[in-house]
Amino acid sequence: MRGADLLDLAQESLRLHRLRTALTVMAVAIGVTAVLLLTALGEGAKRYVTGQFAGMGTNLVIVLPGRTETFGVGSGISGGTRDLTLEDCEALLRRCPAVVDVAPVTVGTASVEFGGLHRDVLVAGSTAAYARMRDLHASAGQLLPPGDPRRGEPVVVLGSKVRREIFGSDNPLGRSVRLARARFRVIGVLEPKGQSLGFDFDELVLVPVGQAMRLFNQSGLFRIMTQAASAQDVAGAQKQIRAVLADRHRDEDFTLVTQDAMLKSFRSIIDALTLALAGIAAISLAVAGIGIMNVMLVSVSERTAEVGLLKAMGAGRRQILALFLAEALLLSALGAAAGLTLGLVLMRLASGVFPGFTVEPSLAWTAAVVTLALTAGGLFGLSPARRAAGMPAVDALRGKR
């Protein structure tokens, strides 16, 4: 019996039982769609997080006050933590060859007021280096001017949304606004940038770091942002920063965080969640495989006389086994094709509903889920096929099961 004959017989059997075939194909399709869609969402989440980190800047090493490593029972953040200072920033820029830019950062919330309108905003105090690191640009006016960070003038750069809500269509440049009851002159407006990891640059207000520290009565910095010359220099920059600050503070009472480390952590978490969700979804494929086995057992019972006739005509055990395995594999293949089609349609719809979140199929996961569906069909179809192949010809012709 040729392969084409086996396929024709399998197709004829499925056509004779359309409802049963459709339900089995639907069960496999649901499992394939679930795995494909969940893994595509996981891959999309990784791309989204990578894009968000890219929007924060490149080759950054961020210094946080306080040591977060643990050393033993009851250990935690060091109790003798010193503030990060502007002098630390100057030392890093002077003594770390791998560091090309340093930006002190301090933050607080305040109300910005003009012409009877006011709203609460996040105020970031920094220097001109902050805009370079975060790839911020001015749509009008200028960004924070260079100069001594301790003596910064009372000037402010408004985020695009803050400018729109406070000034509307009027030109804000040169106007004076009240920020926490202190007067600041507007020198620029940021280009719209949107959110990055939940931080909305369009609602940000930038002021010189010295002014911000006086405004919020702060003695230390919220963090220090440094930038290495290239991705290859990040590791060297970390070592140099650690050595300089440990020497100045007489202790390693700070924490260094890199974008790569944070990105790897996010990716590992997303990968673990994707695998877990894919595993849960794959259970539905196992359930569909059991459905295929039940359908094939019923098919074997109904076609006992056919099996006997084929054996009487000279069909061997392997041919009978191949006939019923072909039917099981055809069911799983049809289900996989339907699942892929449905999954691609749902991904296209998801990408249309959430344009900033790209949902695309992964070739590796697509190949894996199709292989899994076919494997499930073959494994669960093997037992009924062996049962049919093992029937004695005489008993099968008599209709004995």
C-alpha positions as CSV (number, residue, x, y, z in Angstrom):
1,M,0.0,0.0,0.0
2,R,1.5,3.3,-1.1
3,G,1.8,6.4,1.0
4,A,-0.8,8.2,-1.2
5,D,-3.2,5.3,-0.6
6,L,-2.8,5.5,3.1
7,L,-3.5,9.3,3.0
8,D,-6.6,8.8,0.9
9,L,-8.0,6.2,3.2
10,A,-7.3,8.4,6.3
11,Q,-8.9,11.4,4.6
12,E,-12.0,9.3,3.6
13,S,-12.4,8.1,7.2
14,L,-12.3,11.7,8.5
15,R,-14.8,12.9,5.9
16,L,-17.2,10.2,6.9
17,H,-17.3,11.5,10.5
18,R,-17.2,15.3,9.9
19,L,-18.5,16.4,13.3
20,R,-16.2,14.1,15.3
21,T,-13.3,15.3,13.1
22,A,-14.2,19.0,13.5
23,L,-14.4,18.7,17.3
24,T,-11.0,17.0,17.5
25,V,-9.4,19.5,15.2
26,M,-10.8,22.3,17.3
27,A,-9.4,20.9,20.5
28,V,-5.9,20.7,18.9
29,A,-6.3,24.2,17.4
30,I,-7.2,25.7,20.8
31,G,-4.0,24.2,22.4
32,V,-1.8,25.4,19.5
33,T,-3.3,28.9,19.6
34,A,-2.9,29.2,23.3
35,V,0.8,28.3,23.3
36,L,1.5,30.4,20.2
37,L,-0.3,33.5,21.5
38,L,1.2,33.3,25.0
39,T,4.8,32.9,23.7
40,A,4.3,35.7,21.2
41,L,3.1,37.9,24.1
42,G,6.2,37.0,26.1
43,E,8.5,37.8,23.1
44,G,6.6,41.1,22.6
45,A,7.1,42.0,26.3
46,K,10.9,41.4,25.9
47,R,11.0,43.7,22.9
48,Y,9.0,46.3,24.7
49,V,11.2,46.3,27.8
50,T,14.3,46.5,25.6
51,G,12.9,49.5,23.8
52,Q,12.0,51.2,27.1
53,F,15.5,50.7,28.4
54,A,16.9,52.1,25.2
55,G,14.8,55.2,25.7
56,M,16.5,55.8,29.1
57,G,19.9,56.2,27.5
58,T,22.9,54.0,26.7
59,N,25.9,52.7,28.5
60,L,24.7,54.1,31.8
61,V,26.0,53.2,35.3
62,I,23.7,54.5,38.0
63,V,25.0,55.1,41.6
64,L,22.4,54.7,44.3
65,P,23.0,55.7,48.0
66,G,23.0,52.8,50.4
67,R,24.3,49.3,50.0
68,T,21.7,46.7,49.1
69,E,23.8,43.5,49.3
70,T,23.3,41.2,52.2
71,F,26.1,39.4,54.1
72,G,24.5,37.3,56.7
73,V,21.7,36.9,59.1
74,G,20.0,40.2,59.8
75,S,22.2,42.1,57.4
76,G,20.7,44.7,55.2
77,I,21.4,48.3,54.0
78,S,24.4,49.8,55.8
79,G,23.4,52.0,58.7
80,G,26.4,54.3,58.1
81,T,25.4,55.4,54.6
82,R,26.9,58.8,53.5
83,D,25.0,61.1,51.1
84,L,26.0,61.2,47.5
85,T,27.3,64.7,46.9
86,L,28.1,67.1,44.1
87,E,31.8,66.6,45.1
88,D,31.4,62.9,44.4
89,C,30.2,63.8,40.9
90,E,33.2,66.0,40.3
91,A,35.6,63.3,41.5
92,L,34.1,60.7,39.3
93,L,34.4,62.9,36.2
94,R,38.0,63.8,37.1
95,R,39.3,60.4,38.3
96,C,37.4,57.8,36.1
97,P,38.8,57.7,32.5
98,A,36.1,55.3,31.4
99,V,33.4,57.8,32.4
100,V,32.6,60.4,29.8
101,D,29.6,62.2,31.5
102,V,28.2,62.5,35.0
103,A,24.9,63.9,36.0
104,P,23.8,64.5,39.6
105,V,20.1,63.9,40.1
106,T,17.8,65.0,42.9
107,V,14.0,64.8,42.7
108,G,10.9,66.1,44.5
109,T,7.3,67.0,43.9
110,A,6.0,70.6,43.8
111,S,3.2,72.7,42.4
112,V,4.0,74.8,39.4
113,E,1.8,77.9,39.1
114,F,1.1,80.5,36.5
115,G,-1.8,82.9,35.9
116,G,-4.1,81.2,38.4
117,L,-3.4,77.7,37.0
118,H,-1.4,75.2,38.9
119,R,-0.7,71.5,38.9
120,D,1.6,69.1,40.8
121,V,4.6,67.9,38.9
122,L,7.8,65.9,39.4
123,V,10.8,68.2,39.6
124,A,14.2,66.8,38.7
125,G,17.3,68.8,39.6
126,S,20.3,68.0,37.4
127,T,22.8,69.5,35.0
128,A,23.1,69.8,31.2
129,A,24.6,66.3,31.2
130,Y,21.2,64.8,32.2
131,A,19.6,65.8,28.9
132,R,22.5,64.3,26.9
133,M,22.3,61.0,28.7
134,R,18.5,60.7,28.4
135,D,18.5,62.0,24.8
136,L,16.2,64.9,25.7
137,H,15.8,67.8,23.2
138,A,14.2,71.2,23.4
139,S,11.3,72.0,21.1
140,A,11.5,75.6,22.1
141,G,14.2,77.6,23.9
142,Q,17.1,75.7,25.5
143,L,17.9,73.0,28.0
144,L,19.6,73.5,31.3
145,P,22.7,75.6,30.8
146,P,26.3,74.4,31.7
147,G,28.0,75.9,34.7
148,D,28.7,75.4,38.4
149,P,26.0,73.1,39.7
150,R,26.0,74.8,43.1
151,R,25.2,78.2,41.6
152,G,22.5,77.3,39.1
153,E,20.2,80.2,38.2
154,P,16.5,79.9,39.1
155,V,15.5,78.7,35.6
156,V,13.2,75.8,34.5
157,V,12.6,73.6,31.5
158,L,9.0,72.4,31.2
159,G,7.8,69.0,29.9
160,S,5.5,69.3,26.8
161,K,2.4,68.3,28.7
162,V,3.1,70.7,31.6
163,R,3.7,73.5,29.2
164,R,0.4,72.7,27.4
165,E,-1.7,72.6,30.6
166,I,-0.2,75.7,32.1
167,F,0.3,78.0,29.1
168,G,-1.9,76.5,26.5
169,S,-0.9,77.9,23.1
170,D,1.0,80.9,24.6
171,N,4.7,81.2,24.4
172,P,6.1,80.3,27.8
173,L,9.7,81.4,27.2
174,G,10.9,84.2,29.5
175,R,7.8,83.9,31.7
176,S,8.1,83.5,35.4
177,V,6.4,80.6,37.2
178,R,6.1,79.7,40.8
179,L,7.6,76.4,41.8
180,A,7.0,75.5,45.4
181,R,6.4,79.2,46.0
182,A,9.8,80.2,44.5
183,R,10.1,82.1,41.2
184,F,11.7,80.4,38.2
185,R,12.1,81.7,34.7
186,V,11.1,79.4,31.8
187,I,14.0,78.9,29.4
188,G,12.9,75.9,27.4
189,V,10.3,73.3,26.6
190,L,11.1,69.6,26.1
191,E,10.2,67.8,22.9
192,P,7.5,65.1,23.5
193,K,9.1,61.9,24.5
194,G,6.4,59.9,26.3
195,Q,6.9,57.3,28.9
196,S,9.9,55.1,29.6
197,L,9.4,52.3,32.2
198,G,6.5,54.2,33.7
199,F,8.3,57.5,33.9
200,D,6.6,60.2,31.9
201,F,9.1,62.8,30.6
202,D,6.3,64.9,29.2
203,E,5.2,65.7,32.8
204,L,8.7,66.4,34.0
205,V,10.1,69.8,35.1
206,L,13.9,70.3,35.0
207,V,15.8,72.8,37.2
208,P,19.5,73.2,38.1
209,V,20.5,70.7,40.7
210,G,21.7,73.3,43.2
211,Q,18.3,75.1,43.0
212,A,16.5,71.8,43.5
213,M,18.5,70.9,46.6
214,R,17.7,74.3,48.1
215,L,14.1,74.1,47.0
216,F,13.5,70.7,48.8
217,N,16.1,71.3,51.5
218,Q,18.1,68.3,50.6
219,S,21.7,67.7,51.6
220,G,22.4,64.6,49.3
221,L,21.6,63.5,45.8
222,F,18.9,61.0,44.9
223,R,21.3,59.3,42.5
224,I,24.3,59.9,40.3
225,M,24.1,59.0,36.6
226,T,27.3,58.2,34.8
227,Q,27.8,57.3,31.1
228,A,30.6,55.1,29.7
229,A,32.1,55.8,26.3
230,S,30.9,52.5,24.9
231,A,29.3,49.3,25.9
232,Q,32.7,47.7,26.2
233,D,33.8,50.4,28.7
234,V,30.8,49.8,31.1
235,A,32.6,47.1,33.2
236,G,35.7,49.3,33.5
237,A,33.6,52.3,34.4
238,Q,32.0,50.2,37.2
239,K,35.4,49.3,38.7
240,Q,36.6,52.9,38.6
241,I,33.5,54.3,40.1
242,R,33.5,51.8,42.9
243,A,37.1,52.5,43.7
244,V,36.7,56.3,43.7
245,L,33.6,56.3,45.8
246,A,34.8,53.7,48.2
247,D,38.0,55.8,48.7
248,R,36.0,59.0,49.3
249,H,33.4,57.4,51.6
250,R,35.8,55.1,53.4
251,D,33.3,52.3,52.8
252,E,31.2,50.8,50.0
253,D,28.0,52.4,51.2
254,F,26.5,52.7,47.7
255,T,25.0,50.5,45.0
256,L,26.0,50.4,41.3
257,V,23.3,49.5,38.8
258,T,23.8,49.1,35.0
259,Q,21.2,48.9,32.3
260,D,22.5,45.5,31.1
261,A,22.0,44.1,34.6
262,M,18.5,45.4,34.9
263,L,17.6,44.3,31.4
264,K,18.9,40.8,32.0
265,S,16.8,40.6,35.1
266,F,13.7,41.7,33.3
267,R,14.4,39.3,30.5
268,S,15.0,36.3,32.8
269,I,11.7,37.1,34.6
270,I,9.8,37.4,31.3
271,D,11.4,34.2,30.0
272,A,10.4,32.3,33.1
273,L,6.8,33.6,33.0
274,T,6.6,32.8,29.2
275,L,7.8,29.2,29.8
276,A,5.4,28.7,32.7
277,L,2.4,30.1,30.7
278,A,3.4,28.0,27.7
279,G,3.6,24.9,29.8
280,I,0.1,25.6,31.2
281,A,-1.2,26.2,27.7
282,A,0.5,23.0,26.5
283,I,-1.7,21.0,28.9
284,S,-4.5,21.7,26.5
285,L,-2.5,19.9,23.8
286,A,-2.2,16.9,26.0
287,V,-6.0,17.0,26.5
288,A,-6.4,17.3,22.8
289,G,-4.1,14.3,22.4
290,I,-6.3,12.2,24.7
291,G,-9.3,13.3,22.5
292,I,-7.4,12.0,19.5
293,M,-6.8,8.7,21.2
294,N,-10.5,8.3,22.1
295,V,-11.5,9.1,18.6
296,M,-9.1,6.6,17.2
297,L,-10.3,3.9,19.6
298,V,-13.8,4.5,18.4
299,S,-12.6,4.4,14.8
300,V,-10.8,1.1,15.3
301,S,-14.0,-0.4,16.9
302,E,-16.1,0.8,14.0
303,R,-13.7,-0.5,11.3
304,T,-13.0,-3.9,12.6
305,A,-14.4,-5.6,9.5
306,E,-12.4,-3.2,7.3
307,V,-9.2,-4.2,9.1
308,G,-10.0,-7.9,8.6
309,L,-10.7,-7.3,4.9
310,L,-7.4,-5.5,4.4
311,K,-5.5,-8.3,6.2
312,A,-7.3,-10.9,4.1
313,M,-6.2,-9.0,1.0
314,G,-2.6,-9.2,2.2
315,A,-2.1,-6.0,4.2
316,G,0.6,-6.5,6.8
317,R,0.8,-5.4,10.4
318,R,2.9,-2.4,9.6
319,Q,0.5,-1.2,6.9
320,I,-2.4,-1.4,9.3
321,L,-0.4,0.5,11.9
322,A,0.6,3.1,9.4
323,L,-3.0,3.6,8.2
324,F,-4.3,4.5,11.7
325,L,-1.2,6.5,12.6
326,A,-1.7,8.5,9.4
327,E,-5.3,9.3,10.5
328,A,-4.1,10.4,14.0
329,L,-1.3,12.6,12.5
330,L,-3.7,14.1,9.9
331,L,-6.0,15.1,12.8
332,S,-3.2,16.8,14.7
333,A,-1.8,18.4,11.5
334,L,-5.2,19.9,10.6
335,G,-5.5,21.1,14.2
336,A,-2.0,22.7,14.1
337,A,-2.8,24.5,10.8
338,A,-6.1,25.8,12.2
339,G,-4.4,26.9,15.4
340,L,-1.6,28.7,13.6
341,T,-4.1,30.5,11.4
342,L,-6.2,31.6,14.5
343,G,-3.1,32.6,16.4
344,L,-1.9,34.8,13.6
345,V,-5.3,36.5,13.3
346,L,-5.4,37.1,17.1
347,M,-1.8,38.5,17.0
348,R,-2.7,40.9,14.2
349,L,-5.7,42.1,16.2
350,A,-3.7,42.5,19.3
351,S,-1.1,44.6,17.5
352,G,-3.8,46.8,16.1
353,V,-5.4,47.4,19.5
354,F,-2.0,48.0,21.2
355,P,0.1,49.7,18.5
356,G,3.0,50.3,20.9
357,F,3.2,46.6,21.8
358,T,4.3,44.5,18.9
359,V,2.9,40.9,19.0
360,E,4.7,38.7,16.4
361,P,5.1,35.0,16.0
362,S,8.4,33.5,17.0
363,L,9.8,31.0,14.4
364,A,11.3,28.9,17.1
365,W,8.1,28.7,19.1
366,T,6.0,28.2,16.0
367,A,8.2,25.2,15.0
368,A,8.1,23.9,18.6
369,V,4.3,24.0,19.0
370,V,3.7,22.4,15.6
371,T,6.2,19.6,16.5
372,L,4.5,19.2,19.9
373,A,1.0,19.0,18.3
374,L,2.2,16.3,15.8
375,T,4.1,14.4,18.5
376,A,1.0,14.4,20.7
377,G,-1.1,13.1,17.8
378,G,1.4,10.4,17.0
379,L,1.9,9.3,20.6
380,F,-1.8,9.2,21.5
381,G,-2.7,7.6,18.2
382,L,-0.1,4.8,18.6
383,S,-2.0,2.7,21.1
384,P,-5.2,2.5,18.9
385,A,-3.1,1.8,15.8
386,R,-1.3,-1.0,17.5
387,R,-4.6,-2.4,18.7
388,A,-5.9,-2.5,15.1
389,A,-2.6,-3.9,13.7
390,G,-2.7,-6.7,16.3
391,M,-6.2,-8.0,15.4
392,P,-6.3,-11.6,13.9
393,A,-7.7,-11.4,10.4
394,V,-10.3,-14.1,11.0
395,D,-11.6,-12.5,14.2
396,A,-11.7,-9.1,12.5
397,L,-13.7,-10.4,9.6
398,R,-16.2,-11.9,12.0
399,G,-16.5,-8.5,13.7
400,K,-14.8,-9.5,17.0
401,R,-13.0,-6.6,18.7
